[in-house]
Amino acid sequence: MPTYKLINSYDAGGDITKEWFVSYHYLIPEELRKPNGKMYERFKVFNTINCLHTKKERTAQLKLVKTGITELLEAGFNPYEKYLYSDHSYSEKYNICKCIDEYLLFAKSYLKKNSYGPYEDRLLVFKNYLIDQNIDHKRIDQITKENIFDFVNYAKINRELSNKTYNLYLQAIHTFLQFFKENKSDYLKENVCSGIKRLPVQKKGNLPFNNRLFSLVLERMKEHTPYLYQFSRFIYYSCMRPDAELRLLKIGDIDLHRRLIQVPSENSKKNTTQYIPIDDEFLSILSELDLDRYNKHYYLFTKDGMPGPNPVYEGYFRKMFIPVKEACGISRGETLYSFKHTRCIHLVEDGEKLHNIIKLTRHKTLAELMDYLKDMGVILGDEVKLKSRSI
């Protein structure tokens, strides 16, 4: 049985925005091979190729690297010799799969449930890939840039990932490796995930309702789904995130005397307790609910349509909003979040001071708010009057 085979070069069809490499398959040592597992492991060589920025230079370097790899293998080069076989034991604390399990256990203790779930899924998909590829025997410091690059591209194809989700998988692995690099001095010297390019993502921006659609949607909800109408009004006046914050709002979080709504740290985006001002219009709506007669630990929005001990499930109102969108002919990206975006547009149009809007949106700086408004097509500044010639 040959020790190596299939020495190939890959030029991405001539596209220099993508990774070029030389690959080969090498026989897995018997002591590392699983029963009935793969006989060969695929290796990729990227070094000295992708730093070149013209097709001609890359093509020449690719040919040179392929020739060099061929000569090395013919001379007896063994990619496994740089590792001690005993280091690959499943019982070793440095094993890549054990490190993934250790990190997930740590992450579960500090990440919110909604954040931890997708994060766990991505790292477990990575772990299962390592097992399927018969490279789960590796130590964490033996996982290469090529291993990770192969995984995310495999996941993109087989799980039909968008560019944004592809980048989230990369970020999950990067964060995992960075944890061991920064906190475990004898695990990692470098984070090989850092050098892998992220894919371009088209930012859709924040879509508010236009005036016609805003009125149409409100009237439709008011007539057919009054509970959704009430929930949407709360989004509009509070600018709270529908699922992560407003859905979990409790009676005790609303202080009508101080005219503030508290967003607990476990719900807020910044992981700190935040406060939202209650204006006159919102105060009028809240006063009509007679909240004092309810237990302060009750959630405001429940499946019963009145405060109670259990909040609605995540996506409850989002699901209720679907037929409203269909009835109003909404085919673009407007969502329940659009009530928050529309509120900000209305405040700007009504001449509200920016520092007051910041208190409502809870942006940290004026620059953050300006970027947020810019995403919705609001450009603040001096009015521009151009003199043009008639042609």
N, C-alpha and C positions, 0 to 999 in steps of 0.2 A: 504494500500500500504506500503510495507516494506521501512524503511529508508535507508537500505543498502543491497547490494547483490553482488554476484560474487567475492568472495575473492579468488584470484588465485596467484600463484607464477610462476615466469618465470626465467629459468636458462640458456637461450640461447643455449639449446641443450648441455650443459656442457662446452661451450666455455668461458673460463675465461678472454678472451680478450674483451668480450662484456659486456654490462651492464646487471646485474641481478636485479630483483625487485619483490615486492609484490604489487598487484593492487586490487582495489575494486571500486565499483560504489556506489555513495551516492546520495540520493534524493535531487535535487536542491530546495532550499526554494522557496515558491510560489512567493515572492516578487522579486526574481531574475530570475524567469523563463519567457521565452518569450512565447507569444501566439503561440500555436501549435509547440513549441520547444521541445527539449529533456527533459525528466523527470529526468534523472540521469547524473551526471558528473563522469568521471573516474579519480581516483587518483592513483598515483604510489609512492611507498616508496623505495628509494635507500639506505637510510642511514644505515651505519654499515655493508653493504653487500659487496660492490665492493672494499673496502679497503683490503679485504682478498685475498690472492694470490694463494691459492691452492683450487682445486675443492672440496676437503673434507671439508675444513673450510667454504667455501661459502655455500655448501649444508646444513651444520648444521645451519649456521646463517640464511639462507633463511627460513628454517623451524621454527626457533625461532622467526623471525620477523613476519611471517605469524600468528603464534600462538598469539603473542602480539597484532597485529592489530585486530585479531578476538575478543580477550578479551576486548580490548578498545571499539570496536563498540558495543559489547554486553552490556558493562557498560554504554553506552549512549554517547560515544565520537561523536562530531559533527565537521567536518573539517571546517564548515562555521562560527562557533562561534567566531573564531579569527578575523573575519572581521566585520566591521560595515556596515550593509546593505545600509545605506545612502551613503556610500563612493563609491558604485558601479554605481551611477547614470551616465547616458551618458553625462550629462551636466557638470560633474566634470572635471576639467582640468587634473586630474591624470589618467583618463581613458586610457587604453592601446591603443585603436584605435585612440583616439584623439592625443596621444603622437606620434604615428607613423605618422599621418598627419602633426603634427607640425614639426617633425624632417625632413620629406621629403621636406617641404617648405624651411627649413633652408639649407638642403643639395643642393637643386636646385640652390641656390644662389652662391655656391662656387665650386661645382663639374662641370667638363666639361660635355657637353651633352652626349658624348659617354660613360662616366663613370656613369652618373646619371641614364641613361635608364635602364641598367641591375639591378642597385641597387634599383631603384624604383620598378621594377618588383618583386624582391625577397621579399621586405618588404610588398608589397600589397598582394602577395600570402600568406604570414604569417598572415596578417590582415584578409583576407577572410577565412583562416583556423580557426582563433579564432572565427569568426562569425558562421561558420558552426558547430563548436564544442560547441557553446553556452557558451563560456567563454570570450566573448568580453566585458562583464560587468566589468571585473576585472580592478583594478588599476594597473599601471605599476609595483608597488612593490609587487603585488600579483601574477605576472606571475612567475611560478616556473621553475626550471631546467627540470622537467618532461614534462611540457607543451612544452618547446622548443625542447626537445629530441623527443617527440612524433611527433612534426611538421616536423622536418627535415627527420625523417624516413618515415613519410607519404609522404612527397614530393619526396623522393628518389624513392619510389615504384611507385607512381602515375604519376610522371613526368619523370620517368626513368632517374634520375640524375646520372652522373658519380660521382666518389669519389671526384674529384676536384670541381665539381659544388656543391655537398653536403657541402663541406667545405666553399665555397663562400656564401652559404645561412647562414651558422653559423656565418661567419665573418660579414655579413650584420647586423644580429641581434645583435651581440656583439658590433659592432660600434654604433648602434642605442642606446642600453642600456648604453654604456659607456658615450655617449654624455650627457645623463640626470644625470648620476652619477657624472660627473666631473663639469657640468655647472649649475645644478639645485639642490641646496643643500637639498631641502625637497622632492625630488622625489625617489631617490634610495640610499641605503647604500651599496649594493653589486651588482655585475654583475653576475647573476646566469649562464649566458652563458659561463663564463670562464672555468667552470669545465667539460664541455662536450667535449669528445674526438673527435679530427678530424680523418677522415679516411685516411689511407695510400694512397699516390698518386705516381704512377710510373712516374718518370721524363724521358721524351723521349729524352731530350737533343736537342741541336741545330744542325740540319743536313745541312752541306754544300754539294755542288755538288762535285763528284769526277771529275777528269780532263776530262775523256771521256764524261761523261754526260753533263758537263759544256759546252764543245764545241758543242755537239749535240743540246742542247737546244738553244744556241745562234744562230746557223746556221738556225734552224727551225724558230725562231722568226724573224730573219733578212729577211728570204725569204717570210714568210706568214703573219706575224703581225709586221711590222716595228715600229708601234707606241708602242707596248708592248716591243719591243727590246730597244727602246729609254728609256722607263720608267725603264726597268730592268738595263740598263747601269747606270742610275742615282742612283738606289739603290746601285749598286756595288761600284761606286766611292764616294758616299756621306755617305753610311751606314745609311741612313735615314729610318725610319719606313714607309712602303708603304702607308698605309691608314691614319694613324694619323698625319704624317708629310709631306711626299713627295707629296701626293695627294693635299695638301693645300699650296704647295710652290708658292709664288708670285714672279713676276719679280723683285719687289723692294727688295726682300730678298736676291738677288744674287748680290754680289759686286765683279765684276771682277778686279777692280783696287786694292782692298785689298786682293783679292783672298780668299774671305770668303762667306759662305752661313749662313744666320741667320735663326735660328729656334725660332719663337716667343714663349713666355712663355705659351700662350694658347694652343699651339700644342705640346710642348716638354713634355717628360715623367717626367721630374723633376720639371715642372711648373716654370721654370726659362728660360730666354732667353739664348740660347746657340749658339755657332758658330762652323762651320765645315770648315776646310781648303780645298782649291781647289788645287790639284796637277796639274802637267803639262798635263797629259793625259786628265783629266777632263776639264781643262781650254780650251784645243783644241776643245772639244765637245761643250762647252758652247759658245765659240767664233763664231762657225759656225751658231748659232741660231739668231745672230743679234738682241739681246734682247733690245737694245736701242730704237728700233722703236715701242715698245709696251708700253702701259700704265703701270706704275710701280705697280698699284693695281690689274692688271690682274693675273689670275692664269696661271701657266705654262702648266698644263695638263687639257684639257677640252675635251668634246665629239666631238668637231669640229676638233681636232687634231692640234690645234694651240692655243696660249695664248688667254684668253678671260675672261669675268667677272664672270663666274660660273665654279667651279671645277667639275671634274667627280665625280659621286656618289661613296660612299664607296663600295668597292668590285668590282668596274668596271674592273680593271686590273686583279684582282684575278679570275674573271669569264672568262676573255679572256685567262688566262693561262691554264685553264682546258684542252682544246683540245691539247695544246702543250704538256702537261704532258702525255696525252693519246697517242699522236703520237710518243713520245719518250720512251714510255713504263715505265714511272715513277710510281711505285706502292708503294713506301715508302713515307716518310713524307716530302719530299722536297717541298718547297713553294717559293713564291717570296722573303721571308725572307732569303732563302738560298743564294741569291746573296750577301747579306750583310755578311753572315757567310763565304762564299767562299772568299770574299775580305780579310777578316781577316786572313784566312789560307794562302792566297797568300802572304800577307805582312810578316807574320812570316817566311814562306819558303824563301822569298827574303831577309831576314835578316834585316828587318826594325826595328828600335829601338822601344821598348815597349812604351816609353813615347809619341812617335809620333802616335802610334796606339791608345792610350788612347784619344788623341785629336780628332781622327776620330770617335771612338765608343762612346765617351763621358761618359765612365765609371768614377766614382769618384776616385777610387784608383787602384793601381796596383793589389791588391788582387782581386778586382772585375773583372778586365780584365783576370787575371789568371784563375779564376773560370769559366768565360765565355769560354775561350779557352779550358779549361779542359773538358767542356761539349761536345766539338767537337773532343775530343781525342788528343788534343795538350798538351803534357807534356813538359814544359820548364825546363831546368836545365842542369847540367853536363851530358855529354854523358856517358852512362853506358856500359862498355865492360866486359862481364863475361867470365871467363875461365871455360869451361865445359869438362868433361871427355867423351870420346867416349865409349858408352856402347852397 
